[in-house]
Amino acid sequence: MAEGRDAGSTQGEPSAPATDMYPRKILEYMEGFLISKTVFTSCELGVFDVLLAAERPLSAEEISQAVGASLDGMQRLLAACTGLQLLNTHWDNRQVFYSNTEQSRVFLTRSSPLSLYQSIQYSSRTIYLCWHYLTDAVREGRNQYEKAFGVSSKDLFQALYRSDEEMVKFMHLMNSIWNICGKDVVTSFDLTPFKVICDLGGCSGALAKQCTLAYPECTVTIFDLPKVVRVSREHFVTEADQRIGFQEAAAERLTAAGDFFKDSLPVADLYILARILHDWTDERCIELLCRIYKVCKSGGAVLLVEALLNEDGSGPLTAQLYSLNMLVQTEGRERTGAQYAALLATSGFTNIQPHLTGKIYDVVLGHKET
């Protein structure tokens, strides 16, 4: 028996770790929040905006003066951004100057049409604070808005929209996401047959705009809260967007169940639920989908837009982390394509087709038989 064991080990005892083992990945994970905060801070201070406006490389002293920061602190921040490949360096007479990389110019400056600035600000000031209580969320199995912000976690969207400022930040977050990802999701399937589209919880209207760009013959109705509709009209959807309309929910604020669970829904050929179902339990998802099925036109469909998990739950990592985020912030979770298909089938939809876009958000299309 002894001959069959590894030399130097005893059955039931772990073998000693190799002396040259180095925990590179673990150290990277331990310090991952340092990277996030470096990006958050650089955006908040306006580093990338100053460099864009200058139209030439700037020194650390010039940047620190422009944003009102200390020279020493700015030198360290710029060095970190260079290491993260967010800034280019240029040397002249032994002095270093900085400029934006192409990715930073396109995605990190406020004025860019594809800017992630508002999304980054929401991550920094809201999501980051919630994740401070991730341990409590895992232990308790519920969201942590009450601990993070002192508001009741029983009313999900009342917590999300706890102030007008917070609501606008959330709308900017959704707007920036769909400006980048919207085209991929609305063109994953040919939606040309669906002329009348309803975007439930359409928020800023960014995804509705992507629909009207991709399908010139369609019209889109955004169904959302009156205060969300007001802000969307003021800041996001203009008179030029003539094929986008609104239907307001009846109540001024969301109940614990959410207004699209109780208010009359618009009749449409296609209903889009973009990052909606991941907020809710399976039971609430089926309740909403059944309501949609009843008002959906014969031959119509529903398009779910979510970050799909692999069928065995092994990834993608982004979706796995998003599912933890749902635990911290909502009642829901991320799901696999098969799990969403089951929710749709239970609600009466057939010919259900998942589609992976190869990016963050995927789609699942379910049909109502003629």
N, C-alpha and C positions, 0 to 999 in steps of 0.2 A: 504494500500500500504506500509506504513511504517513498518508494522509488518514483511513483507517479506524480509527486508534488513538485512544484517549482523549487529549485534550490534556494535555501535561505528564507522560505516562507512557511508559515504554519497554517493549517486548515482553519478557516474561520477568521483569520486575522488579515487586515488589509496590507498589501505590500507597500513598502516604503516608497515615497515619490522619488522620481529621478532627481538627482541633485542639480541638473542643468535645466530643469523645467522652469519656464518663465510665464507668468499668467498675463500675457499681453492683452488678450481679449477681455479678461475680467477687469484689468486696470482701465481699459478703454471704456467699458461700461460704467465703472465707478465714476469716471470723470466726464461722462457724456453730458451731464447737466451744465458743465462749464462751457461746453461748446454752444449749447442752446442760449445760455445767458450772454455769451459774447455776441451772438447774432442779435438777440433782443436789444441789448444795450447799444450796439452800433446803429441799429435802425432808429431807436428812440432818440438818440443824440443827433441823428441826421447826417452821419458821416458820409453815406453814399450819395445823399442829396447834395451836399456841399461839393463833392468831387464832380458830380454831374454838372452842376451850375458853373463850375470853374472852367470847364472845357480844356483843362491842362492838368498835369500832375501837380500835387500840392505837397508841401512839407508838413511834418507833424505839427510844427508851430503854427502854420497857417490854418490847419484844420482845427486845432485846439482853440484858437482865437475865434474862429467862425462859429463854433458850437458852444463856446463858453465853458470849456473844460480845462483841467490842468494839463500842462505839457507832459509831465511824467506819466500821468494816467493815460493820456492819448497815445503816447509812444508805445506803451504796453498793449493797448487795445489794437492799434494798427498792426503791430507785430503779430498779434494773435490772428487778426483777420488775414494777414498775408499767409500765415501758416495754414489757415483754413481755405486758402485759394479763393478768397473773396476780394482780394486786392492785388494789384500788380505793383512791383517796386521798380523805380528808375533811379540810377545813381548819376550824380553830376557834381564834380568837384568834391568828392568824398561825402556828399550829403544825399540822403535818401528822400525820394519823393514818391507819392502814392497816387494810383488811379484805379477806377473800378474795373473789375473783370467784366466780360460781356454778360455773364449770368447775373452779377450784382447790378449792372446797369438796367437790365430788363426786369428783374424780379424784386429788387430791394430798394429801388428809388420810388418815392411816393407818386411821382407824376407819370410813371409808366402805365400803359393800358393793362399790362400783365402783372402789375405790382402785387406782391404778397405782403406789403407793409402792414395793412390792417389785420391780416390774418396773423402775422407775427405779433402784433400788439395784443390781440385777443389771447393768443397762446401765452404771452408773458404775464398779462394782468389778470387773466381768469383761469385758464386751464392749469397753468403752473401752480397757482395757489391751491386749486382743488387737489392736485396730485401730492401736495404735502400731506394729505390725509389718505393716501392710497392704502396704507396698512390698516387703517380703521375701516375703509371701504371693503377690503377683502375679509376682514373679521366679521363685519356686520352684514355684508351683502347688500348694501344700499348706498345711494349717492351721498355726497358730503357737503352739499351747499350750505347747510345750516352751520357747520363748523367753520367753513371757509369764509362765509359772507354774512352769517347771522340771519339768513332768511329761511323760511320753511322749505324743507326738501319734499314735502308732500305734494306740492303744486309745482310740477316740473317746469313749465314754461313761465309761470309767474316768477320762479327763481331765475331762469335764464333772462327774462325781460324785467328784472327787478328795478330798473330805472330806465329813463329814456336814453341816457348815455350808453348804458350797457346794451340796450336793444340795438342802437345804431352800430355799436362795435360788432355785434353778432351779425348784423346785416352786411356790414363791410366784409366780414370774414367769409360769408357765403358768396358774396359778389366776387371776391378775388379768386375763390376756388373754382367757380363755374366759368369765369373768364379764361381760365387755363384748361380746365378739364371738361367743360360743357360740350364742346364740339365733338369730342370722342364719344361721349355717352349718347348724345342724341342721333349720332350717325352710325351707331353700332348695328342697328337694324334700319331697314328702309321704312320710315314712318310716313311716307307720302300718302298712303290711303287714308290717314287720319287727319281730317281737315279741321276738326274742332277739338282742341286740346285743353285740358284743365291741369294746371300745375298746383297741386295741393301743398300748402305751406310754401308757396313760391317765393316768399321773402322779397329780396331786392329785384327780382325779375331777370337776373343774369341768365338763368337757364332758359327762360321764356324767349329771351333775345336770341340765344343760340338756336332755338327751334325755328323762329321766324327767318333767321338767316339761312338755315339749312333747307327749310321747306317754305318757299315763298307763297304757297297757296293756303297755308294754315293760319288759324287765329288761335291765340292762347289766352285763357282766362286764369289769372292768379287768384287763388282762394286763400285769404289770410285774415288776420285780425285787423280791425279798423285802424289802429294806431300804426301797425306795420304797413298797411296800404298807404296811409298818409305820408309816412316817411319815404316809402318807395316812390311815390309820385313826386315828392319834393326833391329827392336826391338821386334817384336811379333811373326811373322810367320817364321819358320825356314825351312831349306831344308828337315827336318824330316817330315814336314806336307805335304807329297807328293800329297794328294788328295785335297789340297786347292790351287786354282789359282787366278789370278787377271785379271780384265779388267779395264783399266783406262778410266776415263771420258776424253772427247776430250780437254776440256779447263783446263788451269792451275789453274783457280780460279772459284768459283761458281758465277753465275749470280744471280740476285734477285730471279729468279725462281728455280735455282738449276739445275745442269747438268743432273740429271736423268729425267728432264722434257723435254730435247731437244736432248740428245745424243741417239744413237742407243743402245738398251738394249740387253744383251745376251739372246739367246733362252734357255729356261730351262723348266723342269717339275714342279718345285716349286720355288716360289719367297718368300723370307723372308723379311719383313719390320719390323725391331725391333726398336721401339721407333723412327719411322720416321714420320708417319702420324700425330702424336700429335704436330708436329712442324708447321702444315699448316692448312689453312682454308679448309672448306668443298669443295670449288670449286677446289682448288689446289689438294686436295686428290683425287677427282674424275678424274681430268686430269691425274694424275700419274697412278691410277689404270686402267684407260682405255688404257693407253700406255702398261701397263703390260699385260692386257687381250689380246691385239693384238699379242704380241710375245710369249705368253705362249703356250706351246704345248697342243694339244687336250687331254683332260683328266687330265690336270695339275691343279695346285692350287696356291693360295697365302696364306701365313701365316702371320697374323698381331700379333705383340707382343706389348702390351700396358698395362698400369695400368687402368683397367676398373672401371668406376663408377657404382654404383648401378643404376638400371633402374629408380628409383624415385629420384636420385641425393642425397640420404641421406648419402652416404659414398661410400667406406671407406674413412676415414679421410686422409690417405696418398694420395689417388688419388685426393681428393679435394684440398689438398695443392699443389700437382703437377700441377693441373690445374692453380692455381695462379702463379706457377713458369713459366708455359708456357706463361702466360700473360706478365710477367716481362721480359722473355728472347726471346720469339719467336712470330710467327703470329698465333699459334694454340691453342689447348686446349685438355684436357682429355675428353673422351667420354664414353658413355655406350656401352655395347655390341650391343644393338639394333641400335644405331647410326652408329657404324662401319659396321654393317650388311647392313644398308641402303646404305652406301657409296659403299660397294661391289656390292650390287644388282643393283644399278644405273649404275655401270661400267660393268655389264654383268655377274658377278659371281653368281652361284647358290649353293644350298645345303650348306648354310652358317651355321657354327656351332661355337658358342662361348664356351670357356671352362675356368672355374675359377680354378687357381692352388692352391688357399688358401694362396698365398704369394703375393709379391708386383706386379708381372707382370703376366698377363693373356694372352690368345691367342684367336684369331678368325680365323677359316679356311674357305676359300671360294673356290669353284671348278669351273673349266671351263668344260662345257659339252663336251663329246666326239662327 
